[in-house]
Structures are given as structure tokens and as C-alpha cells.
């Protein structure tokens, strides 16, 4: 009733094979956006997670660790999924390995740009 007969006549069949190429061209921005997200966000996060897992697997007795809650202590015992951490001479706690935020090896050299603060402490 409100449509003119011109709309019905304008709907012509597309050329054969032209629809597939037009569909790929229309889909190309989505592929590009996914590629950008993958290389800028997903892949670096996977690499960080892999490095963190390797760091947790390498925890050994004597390492200085930082827990997710910010506690700093020395590892006195390592179990499969847990570590026992000495926070003070008489205080020992158990923590899950997965909750360790950082591992500082006792034999690790100090940073060269620390301004001598580590030597004074």
C-alpha cells in the first residue's frame, strides 16, 4: 500500500560469482580486527601466562617469593601445589603456588641501576 512498484523492480539478481567476492570484502574488516586483537592482546597475555607458569614450576627452597597478598618471605619447603613460606624467624605459612606473584632467586644479581640501595640495606 505504501510501497511503490519501483522497489519491486529494483531487486534484480546479482551477477553469478559476484556475491561471494562481495561477501569476503564485507567480512575482511572483521578478520583484520581479530588479527589485531590476537597480536596485540591475546598472544602477549598467553606468553605472560606461560612465563608465569614456568616461574612457578622453578620455585625451590631458599627462593624469596612475593604472594598475591603482598607478603614477602623465603621458601622453606616446596610441595606439589603448595609452598611453605617463612615470613619471620618464627612465622611460617603455607601458600598455593598459583597465588605467588613473583619469585626472586636468592642467587639473582641485583639490578645495576638501583643506585646502590641494595648494597646499603
ROPA-388487 format. One record per atom (N, C-alpha, C, CB): x negated, z, y negated. Coordinates in pm, whole numbers, padded with zeros to 5 digits, always signed. Glycine has a CB too. Layout:
<pts>
XZY/...
</pts>
This chain:
<pts>
-00081+00000+00118/+00000+00000+00000/-00086+00000-00126/+00092+00118+00001/-00189+00088-00132/-00276+00091-00249/-00398+00003-00231/-00319+00232-00278/-00420-00051-00112/-00537-00132-00086/-00504-00280-00110/-00587-00110+00058/-00601-00346-00163/-00578-00488-00187/-00625-00566-00064/-00653-00537-00315/-00574-00686-00044/-00615-00767+00071/-00763-00808+00063/-00528-00891+00081/-00829-00792-00052/-00969-00830-00066/-01060-00741+00017/-01011-00825-00213/-01023-00615+00034/-01105-00525+00115/-01107-00568+00261/-01054-00381+00103/-00997-00611+00309/-00990-00654+00448/-01070-00782+00469/-00843-00675+00491/-01076-00868+00371/-01150-00992+00384/-01300-00972+00366/-01099-01093+00284/-01342-00864+00295/-01483-00842+00268/-01557-00790+00391/-01499-00746+00153/-01487-00734+00486/-01551-00680+00606/-01582-00793+00701/-01462-00574+00675/-01703-00848+00688/-01745-00957+00776/-01843-00902+00877/-01807-01073+00696/-01859-00968+00985/-01952-00926+01090/-02095-00948+01042/-01926-01005+01223/-02182-00851+01074/-02323-00862+01036/-02390-00966+01124/-02395-00725+01048/-02501-01018+01074/-02575-01117+01150/-02630-01052+01277/-02689-01178+01064/-02634-01122+01389/-02684-01063+01512/-02832-01024+01499/-02665-01160+01629/-02865-00901+01542/-03003-00853+01536/-03038-00790+01403/-03098-00966+01563/-02969-00817+01300/-02998-00761+01168/-02958-00615+01159/-02926-00840+01060/-02861-00573+01237/-02815-00434+01233/-02919-00338+01288/-02687-00419+01311/-02995-00378+01387/-03096-00290+01446/-03210-00265+01349/-03150-00349+01577/-03253-00367+01280/-03362-00352+01183/-03316-00268+01065/-03412-00489+01135/-03195-00291+01020/-03142-00213+00908/-03128-00066+00948/-03006-00269+00862/-03092-00041+01074/-03081+00097+01122/-03216+00166+01126/-03018+00100+01261/-03320+00095+01167/-03453+00153+01170/-03505+00182+01030/-03549+00061+01244/-03477+00091+00938/-03521+00111+00800/-03448+00232+00739/-03494-00016+00714/-03323+00249+00772/-03247+00364+00721/-03296+00494+00786/-03097+00344+00748/-03347+00487+00907/-03393+00605+00979/-03539+00640+00947/-03378+00583+01129/-03613+00549+00887/-03756+00568+00857/-03783+00689+00768/-03810+00444+00790/-03706+00718+00663/-03734+00838+00583/-03726+00967+00664/-03637+00845+00466/-03634+00973+00759/-03622+01093+00843/-03746+01110+00931/-03495+01086+00930/-03798+01001+00983/-03920+01005+01063/-04038+01049+00977/-03949+00867+01127/-04046+00998+00856/-04154+01036+00765/-04146+01183+00727/-04150+00949+00638/-04027+01234+00701/-04010+01375+00666/-04052+01463+00783/-03864+01405+00626/-04011+01426+00905/-04051+01504+01023/-04202+01502+01040/-03983+01449+01149/-04266+01388+01020/-04412+01380+01034/-04481+01468+00931/-04459+01234+01018/-04431+01469+00809/-04489+01554+00704/-04473+01701+00741/-04423+01526+00567/-04354+01742+00785/-04332+01880+00827/-04423+01917+00943/-04187+01901+00866/-04440+01827+01037/-04523+01856+01153/-04668+01882+01111/-04516+01741+01254/-04724+01793+01031/-04865+01806+00997/-04892+01912+00891/-04917+01674+00949/-04795+01945+00808/-04818+02044+00704/-04770+02184+00738/-04753+02000+00578/-04676+02195+00833/-04620+02327+00862/-04627+02366+01010/-04477+02332+00817/-04580+02282+01098/-04569+02319+01238/-04705+02328+01305/-04481+02220+01313/-04787+02226+01292/-04917+02222+01359/-05011+02333+01312/-04983+02087+01336/-05025+02358+01181/-05112+02468+01140/-05064+02604+01192/-05120+02473+00989/-04932+02624+01198/-04879+02750+01249/-04912+02765+01398/-04727+02758+01227/-04904+02657+01474/-04940+02662+01616/-05088+02694+01633/-04906+02529+01685/-05172+02638+01549/-05316+02666+01557/-05347+02811+01523/-05394+02573+01463/-05278+02867+01421/-05298+03007+01386/-05253+03098+01500/-05222+03042+01258/-05140+03065+01563/-05090+03145+01675/-05187+03139+01793/-04950+03097+01718/-05243+03023+01820/-05339+03008+01929/-05465+03089+01901/-05374+02860+01949/-05514+03087+01778/-05632+03164+01741/-05604+03314+01751/-05678+03127+01599/-05484+03357+01712/-05448+03498+01719/-05441+03544+01865/-05313+03523+01648/-05383+03462+01952/-05378+03495+02096/-05518+03508+02153/-05299+03387+02174/-05607+03416+02116/-05745+03422+02165/-05815+03548+02114/-05822+03296+02123/-05788+03586+01990/-05847+03707+01934/-05799+03830+02010/-05812+03719+01784/-05669+03835+02043/-05616+03950+02115/-05667+03956+02258/-05464+03945+02115/-05688+03841+02319/-05742+03839+02455/-05887+03884+02459/-05730+03699+02515/-05958+03872+02348/-06100+03907+02342/-06124+04052+02299/-06172+03813+02248/-06017+04130+02280/-06034+04269+02238/-06108+04344+02348/-05896+04337+02208/-06207+04422+02306/-06283+04501+02403/-06311+04639+02347/-06415+04429+02440/-06357+04726+02432/-06388+04863+02394/-06495+04863+02284/-06435+04946+02516/-06470+04943+02181/-06565+04953+02071/-06529+04868+01951/-06700+04914+02118/-06435+04776+01966/-06393+04693+01852/-06311+04776+01754/-06311+04571+01900/-06324+04744+01628/-06241+04805+01526/-06121+04714+01505/-06321+04827+01391/-06000+04773+01510/-05878+04694+01501/-05790+04745+01388/-05802+04696+01633/-05705+04657+01340/-05604+04691+01241/-05469+04662+01305/-05623+04610+01107/-05381+04761+01307/-05249+04742+01367/-05155+04675+01268/-05191+04877+01415/-05040+04636+01317/-04939+04575+01231/-04890+04671+01124/-04823+04526+01313/-04899+04800+01149/-04857+04901+01051/-04966+04938+00953/-04812+05023+01122/-05085+04881+00968/-05193+04905+00874/-05290+05014+00917/-05136+04941+00744/-05275+05067+01037/-05368+05169+01085/-05497+05103+01132/-05305+05253+01199/-05609+05163+01098/-05739+05111+01138/-05803+05211+01232/-05831+05085+01013/-05850+05162+01345/-05911+05251+01442/-06005+05176+01534/-05805+05321+01523/-06063+05252+01626/-06160+05198+01720/-06098+05197+01859/-06292+05281+01719/-06114+05086+01930/-06058+05073+02064/-06142+05154+02161/-06051+04923+02107/-06074+05244+02238/-06146+05323+02338/-06112+05280+02480/-06116+05470+02319/-05998+05211+02496/-05959+05164+02629/-05870+05042+02615/-05888+05275+02710/-05892+04942+02701/-05813+04820+02699/-05741+04806+02832/-05902+04696+02670/-05609+04789+02825/-05528+04765+02945/-05472+04624+02934/-05413+04871+02959/-05384+04587+03026/-05330+04451+03026/-05260+04416+02895/-05233+04434+03141/-05158+04492+02860/-05081+04460+02741/-05096+04564+02631/-04936+04445+02776/-05174+04668+02656/-05189+04777+02560/-05336+04806+02534/-05119+04902+02611/-05359+04872+02422/-05493+04924+02391/-05477+05068+02345/-05565+04836+02281/-05576+05148+02373/-05578+05285+02323/-05674+05287+02205/-05620+05388+02434/-05624+05334+02092/-05700+05329+01967/-05729+05471+01920/-05623+05250+01858/-05853+05496+01883/-05892+05625+01827/-05888+05612+01675/-06035+05670+01878/-05793+05685+01613/-05777+05680+01468/-05866+05783+01399/-05630+05704+01430/-05886+05895+01464/-05972+06004+01415/-06036+06067+01538/-05889+06112+01329/-06134+06155+01521/-06201+06210+01640/-06108+06276+01742/-06301+06310+01596/-05996+06330+01700/-05905+06394+01796/-05771+06323+01807/-05882+06536+01756/-05756+06210+01744/-05627+06138+01744/-05643+06004+01814/-05575+06118+01600/-05571+05988+01926/-05570+05861+01999/-05426+05816+02014/-05640+05875+02138/-05403+05689+01994/-05269+05632+02009/-05277+05508+02097/-05208+05597+01871/-05164+05476+02160/-05155+05352+02237/-05077+05252+02153/-05086+05375+02376/-05122+05129+02155/-05054+05023+02081/-05047+04899+02168/-05127+04992+01946/-04944+04821+02148/-04934+04693+02217/-05036+04597+02158/-04791+04635+02207/-05096+04518+02243/-05192+04418+02193/-05126+04322+02096/-05254+04340+02310/-05001+04290+02123/-04932+04193+02038/-04908+04246+01897/-04800+04155+02100/-04918+04378+01878/-04896+04436+01745/-05025+04453+01666/-04828+04569+01759/-05137+04407+01720/-05262+04413+01646/-05267+04298+01546/-05384+04409+01741/-05297+04330+01422/-05301+04228+01318/-05439+04165+01306/-05260+04288+01184/-05545+04245+01330/-05680+04194+01312/-05773+04269+01405/-05727+04206+01164/-05877+04201+01449/-05981+04262+01532/-06113+04241+01461/-05983+04201+01677/-06181+04351+01438/-06312+04345+01374/-06414+04393+01476/-06318+04432+01242/-06501+04306+01519/-06601+04344+01618/-06701+04440+01557/-06674+04221+01673/-06748+04534+01637/-06846+04630+01586/-06980+04565+01556/-06865+04744+01685/-07010+04453+01624/-07137+04384+01604/-07127+04272+01502/-07186+04329+01735/-07011+04257+01440/-06993+04147+01346/-07074+04174+01219/-06843+04129+01311/-07143+04074+01167/-07220+04093+01044/-07127+04109+00924/-07316+03975+01022/-07174+04179+00823/-07095+04197+00703/-07101+04069+00620/-07145+04318+00620/-07003+04050+00537/-06996+03930+00454/-07109+03932+00352/-06860+03920+00384/-07163+03814+00323/-07274+03804+00229/-07227+03823+00085/-07342+03669+00243/-07100+03801+00058/-07051+03808-00079/-06978+03940-00107/-06957+03691-00107/-07004+04044-00030/-06935+04171-00053/-06999+04254-00164/-06932+04250+00074/-07107+04208-00222/-07170+04275-00335/-07243+04403-00297/-07066+04307-00438/-07277+04416-00169/-07349+04535-00125/-07261+04657-00106/-07455+04567-00221/-07130+04643-00113/-07039+04755-00098/-07046+04812+00043/-06897+04712-00130/-07063+04728+00143/-07068+04776+00281/-07194+04859+00306/-07062+04658+00378/-07303+04823+00240/-07427+04897+00261/-07422+05034+00194/-07546+04816+00207/-07347+05047+00084/-07338+05173+00012/-07245+05271+00081/-07293+05149-00129/-07147+05220+00153/-07045+05308+00213/-07095+05388+00328/-06929+05228+00258/
</pts>
